[in-house]
């Protein structure tokens, strides 16, 4: 063996890996593959160094590394020994191939159901008209944002005290939300989260016991449905009437109600004050809490944005959820959740336990972006632009699809619902083949109904793109 | 009333809010406070404009906004009417004060238990010696990083196709992990997550059913304990022996085993190859999966970092968890989880459903930071620096505390465990008063034992700071 070992090693002297490293890796590999057996002794490091024509240090370092990793046993005055008791034949450990063994890893029931989820729809490649949910990021002031980011990163060394929710961002955002959304809160009530979806996950886990009842709108937002399911809630779908979620006397009182009162998702309907108060009274009576998702509440075209439910509530039971991804662009994904003052502590601990923290550098950059007026300026500019695009979209669809589509004019937001009489999933699939993205209404309905329609985004495309895609849509619809 | 209303309004003409806005807000407020009653008619907009000395448009816009929000009813040829059926007295809705009402919001059992959690320890203000878990961010190349960030933000418009886990970062990180940590994987197996903690949450929710058994080390990492509890696992604490987690025949076979084999948290022990293989065989036999947390596996002082368990496993049942926050600095919080190839899809859907997505701009900046060599360069420089600080810390503690502390020399990482014979919680509290942060070993033990000790970080402080804090520590220990 002492003579054989050097022949099993092959050290390259091409300046790539160091000799110590090569020797360590090759010896380890020989042990792992069973070519050096447990209990077997290596040559002394002096002998090995001589045979390999390397320095004694090179060999010693390799031997010590392998001893530290447990592959070799060392004892004073004796040659290094391959550690006893190692059974290293990896094929003996698992006779199956990797894929079969992995299939044996059992998943939770929730994870096992995920392959059937229809949310979120994922479209590979660049976004295409009329993919819903997208702001026009070509219009976003990337330069201003990149300067904010650079400055925030450079200032990082000055900011060694870091609460997880960055007070300057909380302050800047609160200023915006109070004036423009009618929020009533202190800055410290705002949690900054990786995404709005993680805010839903967090709130559901803090507020719901498994088996608790929760309400969503139908048609409604799939992200709420999946987050509530993930938290173990029993989810009931509440149909809409003209004012939004219809509140009926429930068999099982909900512990949590998810609503989109600013522009209902996906119909775009505004929940009027009467229904808002009815909902709040219902929640007070039953002890339910409300998650108000104001996902694109910034963009309102007929008048100024309607004040949020959160600011109307008599007692702190409304959790206001927002996102930066609509008012800025899709990659500034942070969400925020305004929680009742009495629950700040529990939510911040929960945020840490679930790991839903975000970079303070990013938070600081956003604080500057808002504080310097770039945020509001962008929202104002986009509101004008998107309103024009909504109107162009209405015109183009009327011209191309005529009465095949019946469109609810949305009072705000970035998308509209075009109802139709034909199978919307088939229609959506045919549109996709032709390069036009839509979301079938059927996939957003959580109760039995014959409603069909297409959910179409208009904000991210210019008038030419809208006209072109509308022509394709018209051809396929007719 | 027609005469009274103008007197109830007070419009400022100081260039602050627009007149329309002031009028809308004030009318809404009068309705909300019940001073305009449901069913009551307002003056005509012409009359109101005249009395207030504002333009007719100003009034019309306000009236339309309030009608859109549902506060007013409009019908052609008649004066606007406060909407009927609104009961708006907020005190009648909830007689209690806000705090009392909020206390009535029920929380999940998990959330209700959070106030008792001893993890994470939160220290307000700037970090102080010897707070564990911190890299020295004064040494971090903030300028290089801020250039990477700025470039990534500027390039954002070119990157409209955005998989949630950014392939350039996956590739760059894989290259690093293969060479330096012995990982065996394809780039697409790497998920990029907001934090390592969110990776634990994600894995626990995908892999565990509520009530499943999970093992952690004792003493061990509190973050794993709380994440597994949050996912509903029944957590068993496995005591350590000299080689790390002792594997005993369990009453209840674990579905998941959480280990820190590179440097056990908090003892700093290296798990040798024999125990590694024993653990892998045990997992194969029982069908358990393993989360290998390599939280600061980059820093190894005696030899080069030991290869990860993930690369040794015969079948894909090891989930390798890492973080950027130790090898860069605390604010680059992203974690990553290497999952088996067969489970990429289910993990990516779960990632979306739980909202654990991160900014592609940040991911792209990290890809460049790694690709350009800044990451490895920083790790190499910090390894030398931290090794020197570890040695200085050992010296200083020996000199100041003598045999009151018994220290296990950690082979790597950023902290060490100093065992003592006195009540470690009291000791830690007294140290904190004197400005020295430590973590009592008792808070990291999950089984009954009399062990006591202090967990001390040495990486983030220079030699002078180490000497000073060690003097304080010595004074209090003796």
Interface residues (C-beta under 8 A of the other chain):
Chain A: X21 X24 X28 X32 X61 X64 X65 X68 X69 X70 X71 X83 X85 X86 X87 X88 X90 X91 X93 X94 X96 X98 X99 X101 X102 X103 X104 X105 X106 X107 X108 X109 X110 X111 X114 X115 X117 X119 X120 X124 X125 X126 X127 X137 X138 X140 X142 X143 X145 X146 X147 X149 X150 X151 X153 X154 X156 X157 X160 X161 X162 X193 X194 X195 X196 X197 X198 X199 X200 X201 X205 X206 X207 X208 X209 X210 X226 X227 X230 X232 X255 X270 X271 X272 X273 X274 X275 X276 X277 X280 X281 X284 X287 X289 X302 X303 X304 X306 X307 X312 X314 X315 X316 X317 X329 X330 X331 X332 X333 X335 X340 X341 X342 X343 X345 X346 X349 X350 X352 X353 X354 X355 X356 X357 X358 X359 X360 X361 X362 X411
Chain B: X21 X24 X28 X32 X61 X64 X65 X68 X69 X70 X71 X83 X85 X86 X87 X88 X90 X91 X93 X94 X96 X98 X99 X101 X102 X103 X104 X105 X106 X107 X108 X109 X110 X111 X114 X115 X117 X119 X120 X124 X125 X126 X127 X137 X138 X140 X142 X143 X145 X146 X147 X149 X150 X151 X153 X154 X156 X157 X160 X161 X162 X193 X194 X195 X196 X197 X198 X199 X200 X201 X205 X206 X207 X208 X209 X210 X226 X227 X230 X232 X243 X255 X270 X271 X272 X273 X274 X275 X276 X277 X280 X281 X284 X287 X289 X302 X303 X304 X306 X307 X312 X314 X315 X316 X317 X329 X330 X331 X332 X333 X335 X340 X341 X342 X343 X345 X346 X349 X350 X352 X353 X354 X355 X356 X357 X358 X359 X360 X361 X362 X411
